[in-house]
C-alpha cells in the first residue's frame, strides 16, 4: 500500500500544549523561550513526540508552518549524546536551495548550541574551502544542497557512514528540480538503521517513491492541506499584453511588501529593471546572480529596506520571510503545485494576504485549469494599470527611495559563473547524480 494512502490528519489535545509537554529536553525549551518561542505550532505538536522517540516521519506541511523546528528539535535532542569525527557528520538535512540552507542553519544553530553541537551549511555557488574546514572541524549537523555535498563526498571531504538522523526538507521541490537521483544516492550512503524524516508540502508519486524506499514504518502527519490557506484572497487579472508591466508596477507601488514571481531568470532581471524605471524600485533573486548579490537582496527584502522582490521559483523556494502582504504571479506558473508554493509565501503566521495572477487572454485556458487543480476560485476581472481593483489591491501609494545599496545590474549578472547558474549544486544535480558513487570511505 502507498505510504500516502495511510496519511492521517493531526488532532491536537485539548488545552494549551507546551514544548515540555511534548518531551522536549529542558535546554532546548530554554533556548526556544530565549527566542520568544513558547507555544508549538500544529506541525511541531504533531511531529515532535514521534520524532523524539526515534520514529521515521513522513510529514506534509506548508512552507511557513514551523516544520524546521519540527525536525530541528529532534536533531539536536537525539545527537546530544555522542561523538562526531572529522568529516563524518551525525546529522544531515537535505534542502533544495542555498537560501533555504542558510535559513535552516539560522533556526538550528541556537538549538545545536544549547546541546553542545555545531552546524555547517554546504551549498554551491561559493568557495568550498570554508565548508571543507567546517567538516574537518567535526561539524555535528550538516545542512546541505545535494549537488555540492555529492561533490565533497567525491573529493573524500565528507562521509555519511556515521549519520544517525537524516532529514529531507521540501521533498516535492527536490523532485521538481530533478534532485531525487542524487538524494537517493546520499541517503543510500547513510546507515539504513538511522532515523529519517521527510517533509513536503505536497505528497505526490515521486515523494511516495522516496518515502517507500527509505522510511521504515513512518509516523505520518498532515498539517495544513495542499490547498493555499483560507486567509489568502486570490485575484485573477486579465490584461492586455502591452499593459502587463504597467499593471504589475501599479500593484507594486503601494505600501505593501510584495513578492513577484517570473518563470525565468532573464524575465526576473528584466522585470525588476522595468519596475525601477516605473518608479517601484525592486531587488532581484535568481540564479544568474552571485551568491553575494542573492544574499544582499534577500536580506534587504527581509529587513524591509526594499519592499519589492522579483524572483524565480527556484530562487524563491528558500524565502522564509514573514510579513509578505502580496504575491504577484507576473508569469502564471506552469502547474498547480508551483501556484500553491508561490502563494504560500503570504498569509504566514495567521496574517492575511493577497495573491494576484496576471494573465493575458491567450493564457486564460491554461490558468483556468491550473486554478481548478489548485482548488482556488479567484476574484476575476479585466484590468488596466489605472483600474480601481489594482489601486485597492496595491494599497496607499508611497514615495520610494532606491532600497538596495547595490541593486544587481547586467554587469553583475554577466559576472555570475556557470556554477551559480545551477540551483543549489556544486557541479549540478545531473552531473552529481551520474558521478556520485555513495562510498563511505575509511575511518
N, C-alpha and C positions, 0 to 999 in steps of 0.2 A: 504494500500500500504506500502511496506517496506520503512523504512527511508533511505535505501541505494539507492533505485532506483531514489530518488529525489536529489541525491548528485550533487552539481554543482561545477565547477572549478572556480578559482579565476581570475578575470580580474582587474588588478591594474590600478588606474587612471594614466593619462599621467603626466609626470613630477615628480620631487622628492617629496616624502611624508615624513613628519616628525611625530614624536610621538604626538606633539602638534596638528598637523592637524587631527589626529585620535581621539582627545578628551581626551588624557592622562593628568591628573592633573599636574600642574607645579612642585610640589615637586617630583613627580615620573620622570618627564622629566629631572629634575636636577640630581636626583640620577642615572639615566641611563647615562647621559652625564659624570658624575663623574667616571663612569666605562668604558668610551670610547664608549658607545652605543648611536648613534645619528640617525641612519637610520634603520627603521623597516625591518625585514625580511618579505618575502611574507606572511608567515603564520600569522605573527603579524598584518600586514596591513589588512589582510582579516578578522581576528577574532575580533580584538580589538573594532571596532565600535559597533558590535552586543553585545559583552560580556560586555562592559562598560555600555550599555543600559539595561542590565539585562536579555538578552535573553539566553535561553539554547543553547548550542553549541554542534554540532557533527562535529568534525574535523578530517580529515585524513592528517597526515604529518609524514614524516620520522624522525627518531632519528637524532638530529643534525640540524633540520630545524629551531629551535628557538621557539618551541611551549611552552617551560617552561615560557618564558616571555608572551606568548600569553594568558596563564591563570594566571600567577603571577601578572601581572599589574592589571587586573580586580579584583583579590582577594584583593590586597592592597587598590585599589581605593574604592571599594564598602563596605569594612569593616571599613574604616577610621572613620566614624561617628557611634559610638556605644560603648556599654559596654560589656565586657566579664566577666562572673562569673567564679569562681574557678571550674575547671574540666568540663567546658562547652564551648568548643571552638566554634567560629562562622565561621571559615573556615576550610575545610577538603580537603586534597589532598591524594588520594589513589594511591600507586605505588607498583610494584611487588617485588622490591629488596631493600636491605639495601643500596647498593651503590647508586642507583637512589634516594632514600630518602635523602641521605646525599648531593647529588649534587643539588637536587631541593631546599633544605634548603639554600644552599650556594647562589643560584640565588635569592631566595625570600627574604632573610634576609635584604639586603640593601633597597629593596622596602618597606618592612614592617617597617623598622626603619624610613624611610622618612615620613611615615604616622602615626608614633607613635604606631606601632603594634609589637607583638612578635611572633616568630615562634618556634615550637618544633618538633623534629623528634621522631617518635615512631616506633621501629622495634625490632625484636627478636635477639637472639644471644648475647645480652648484658644485664647487670642487669637492672631491670625495675625501681629501686629506683629513679634515676635522671629523668626518664621520668614522673613518677608519680609526682615528685616535680615540674616539669615544668607545668604540668596540674594544680596542685594546685596553682601555681603562676600565673594563669589566662592567659595561652598561648592563643593568639587570633587565630592562624592558626596552625593546626596540619598536618604534612606530615607523613603519616603512611603506614606501611605494614599491610595488612588486619588481619593476624593471631594475632600479638601482640596487635593491637588495640582491637580486639574482646576479647582477654584475659583481658585487662584492664577494658573493659566495664563489663565483667562478675564479676570482682572484685569490681565493683562500683567506680572505679577511674576515669571514663570518661563517659560523657553523650553527646549524639549528638542531643538533642532536640532543641538546640539553633543555629544549623548550618544554615547559610544563603547562603553560596556558597560551593558547593561540586564539586570536580574535580576527574575524574578517568583518570589517565595517563597510557599509554601502555595497553589499554583495551584488545587488542588482545592477549598480552602476559599473562594478567590475566587469560584469557580463556584457553590458552595453559597449564598453571600451575595448573588449577583446582580451581582457586580462586573465580570464579563467584558466587558460593553459598554464601560465606561469604561476598562478595562485595554487593550482593543483600540485605543481612540482614543489613549491615551497612547503605546502602542508605535508606532502609526502616525505619531506626531509625532517619533519618533526616526529617525535616518538608517537606511535599510534595510541599509546595508553594515556597521552596527555589530554587535558581538558580543552575543549574547543567551543567557542562562542561565535555564532554567525548572526549578523544583524542586517536587515534590509528593509527598505520602505515598501517594496513590493516583492512578493514571493511567486515568481513565475517558474517556468520549466527549467531554465538554466540554473537558477538558485536551488531548485529541488534536486537537480543532479549533484551539485556541490554538497548539499546537506546530506543526501543519501550516502555519498561516498565517505564523508569524513566525520559525521556526527553519530554517536552511539546512544541510542535511546534518549534523544534530546528532550528536555523540557521545552514545550512550545508555548510561546506567549505572543499575543497580538494586542498591541496598544495603538489606538487610532487606526481607522480604516485606511484603505488605499486611496480613497477619495479625498480631495482637499478639505480642510477644516471648514465647519459650517459658518464660522465668523468671517469668512472671506466673501466679499462681494465681487462677482465676476461680471465684467463688461466686455462686449464684443463690438468694436467699432469698424464699420466698413468705410474705407476711404478711397479716394481717387489715388492712383499711383503717384501722381505729381504732388499730392498733399501729405504723403506718408511721413516724411521727415518733419514737416511743419507741425503735424498733429502730435508726433512724439515729443517735439520740442515744447509745444504748448503744455502737454501733460507733465513735462519735467520742469516747468517754470514756476511751480508753486512752492509752498513751504514744506513739502514732504520729502522724506528720504526715499529715493527712487532707485530701483534696480531694474535695468533694461537688458533684455536678452536678444542676442542675434544668433543666427545659425553658424556664422563663420568668423574666423579671426579678422579677416580683412573687412568684413561687414561691421564688426565692433569698432575697429580702428577708424573706419570712415565715418560711422555714425557719431562717434564721440567728437570728432573734429567738426562735423556739421552742427552738432548741438552747441559747441563752443561758439561757432560763428553766429548761431541764432540767439546767443545770449544766455545759454544754460550750460555753464562750464561742467564738464563731465570727465571723470577719470575712466581709464580702460582696464580691463582684466581679461587677458587672453594669452595663449602660449607663444605668441610671437615676441612677447616682452621678455626682458631679462628678469631673473628672479628678484633682483633688487627693485626693479620697477613694479613688478607684481606686488611685492610686499609693501612697498611705499604707497601704492594706490589703494590697496585693500586697507591699510592702516588709516589712511585719510578718510576713507568711507566709514570705517568702523568708529572713528573718533568724531565724525561729523564735520571734519574740516572740508570735505566735499559731500554734497548731498545727492549726487547723481553718479552712478557707476554703470558702465556699459560692459557687458560680459558675455562670453560664450558659455554654453552648457558645461563643457569640460572644466574650464577655469572656475566657474561659479559653484561647482559641486561642493567645494570646501568652504563656502561662505557660511559662517555661523554668526550672523550679526543680528542682534535684537533691534527693534525699532524701525524696521523697514516698513514704510507705510504703503508703498505702491510698487507692484511688479508690473512691468510692461513687456509683453511679448511683441517687440518690434518686428520680428520674424516669427510667425507661428511655428511652434515646434513640429517635428515630423511625426511624433507618435504620442499617445496619451500619457505614458509614464513620464516623459520629459515635461509635459504640461503640469502634472502633479508635483514633480520635484521642483520645478521653477516656482510654481505658485506657493509652495510651502515655505518660501523664504520670507513671506509676510505673515501676519497674524500669529506671531510666536508669543509664547508666554501668556496666552489669554487675551492679547490685544487684538483689536480689529484690524483689518487690512483690505486692500483692494487689488484686483488683478485686471489688467486691460490687455486684450488681444487685438492687435491692429491687423486687419486683413483687407485685401483688395477683393473685388467681386470675383476675380478669377480664382481666388483661393477659397471661396465660400464652401464648396462641397467638401474639400479636404478638411477644413476646420470644423465643419458641422459633424463629420464622422469622428474627429478627434474628441470634440466636446462630449459626444454621446458616450464614447468609451471611457472617458474620464468621469462620467456621472455628473456633469455640470450643465446647468441651464443658465446661460449668461443673459444679462440685460443687453439686447442687441439693438443698435441704431446705426444709421448712416451719419457720418460726422465729418466736419472740416476743422481746421485749426481754430476757428472762431466760434465753434458751436458751444451752446450753453452746457451741454453734458461734459465737454472737455474742460471747461472752466471749473465746473463743480468738482470733477474728479481731481483736478490739479490742486485745488485749494487756493488760498490767497497768494497772489504773486509776490515774490521777494526780489530785492536787488541782490544780485550775486557778484561776489568777487572771485577771481581765479582761485580755486580751492587748493590746488596741489602745487607745491613749490616746484616740482619738476613733472609737469604733465608729459606723458610719453609722446614722442614725435616719430615721424617717419625714420629719422636717423637712428633712434633707439631701437625701433623695430628691425631695421636692417642689420643692426649690430647683434641681434639675437642669434645665437648659434643654432645649428640643426638639432642639437640635443635638447635645447629649450623648446623647440617647436613640437616635441612629442610629449604628451601629458604624463607626468608622474613616472618617468622612466629614467634608466641610465642609458642603455643603448636602444631602448624601445621595447614594448611588450612583445612584439612579434619576434624580434631578434632574440630576446631573452628566452622566450618560450622554446625556441628551437635549439638554444645552446646550453641551457642550464641542465645539468645532469642530476642535481639533487644529492651529491655526495656529501657525507658528513665529515670527512676528514679525520685526522688523528687528534687525540687529546694532547 
